[in-house]
Amino acid sequence: TIPDEFILLSTYPNPFNAVTRFAFGLNVSTHVQAVIYDISGRDIETLVSGNFDAGFHGIKWNGEHQPSGIYFVSIKTEMGSRTQKLMLIK
C-alpha cells in the first residue's frame, strides 16, 4: 500500500536496549536521509541516504556502542522532515 502523505511511524521498541526499528511511508518516490542525533544535536550516525520508492520502508538502528540517553531520528525528504525521540537504556 502507499500512504496519502509522508509519515514516520512510531519507533518500536522505545525505550530500547541496543536495537530499535522504525518505519516510514512515502506517497511518492524521493530521496531520503535518516540521521540519528544526540540530545546536544550532534550527528551520531547516518542510517540511510538514497532514493526510495513510494510505499512503506523499515530501518533499524543498533545503538549498542552509544551511551544510555535520549536520541532523535530525523527523516528528511524532498517533501519535508519528521523527527522522533528515542530513549536508549542499557
Secondary structure, DSSP 8 states (H G I E B T S, - for coil): ---SS-EE---BSSSBSSEEEEEEEESS-EEEEEEEEETT--EEEEEEEEEE-SEEEEEEEE-TTS-SEEEEEEEEETTEEEEEEEEE--
